[in-house]
């Protein structure tokens, strides 16, 4: 495995983790807030 593919996999994994976290936090904090609430 060369460095380029390793970096690519890390970037993809990071993007997936970021998206999953974003969606989970949006679902968790959905208690009376609007769609894009900047409470905290």
ZIBEL-V325973 format. One record per residue. N is the residue number from 0. RES is the residue in one small letter. PHI is phi in radians with two decimals (NA if undefined). Layout:
n: (N | N)
res: (RES | RES)
phi: (PHI | PHI)
//
This chain:
n: (0 | 1 | 2 | 3 | 4 | 5 | 6 | 7 | 8 | 9 | 10 | 11 | 12 | 13 | 14 | 15 | 16 | 17 | 18 | 19 | 20 | 21 | 22 | 23 | 24 | 25 | 26 | 27 | 28 | 29 | 30 | 31 | 32 | 33 | 34 | 35 | 36 | 37 | 38 | 39)
res: (x | x | x | x | x | x | x | x | x | x | x | x | x | x | x | x | x | x | x | x | x | x | x | x | x | x | x | x | x | x | x | x | x | x | x | x | x | x | x | x)
phi: (NA | -1.61 | -1.06 | -1.05 | -1.21 | -1.09 | -1.09 | -1.08 | -1.11 | -1.12 | -1.11 | -1.11 | -1.08 | -1.09 | -1.12 | -1.10 | -1.07 | -1.08 | -1.15 | -1.08 | -1.06 | -1.03 | -1.21 | -1.17 | -1.19 | -1.13 | -1.21 | -1.16 | -1.56 | -1.61 | -2.25 | 1.50 | -1.54 | -1.39 | -1.16 | -2.06 | -1.64 | -1.74 | -1.08 | -1.87)
//
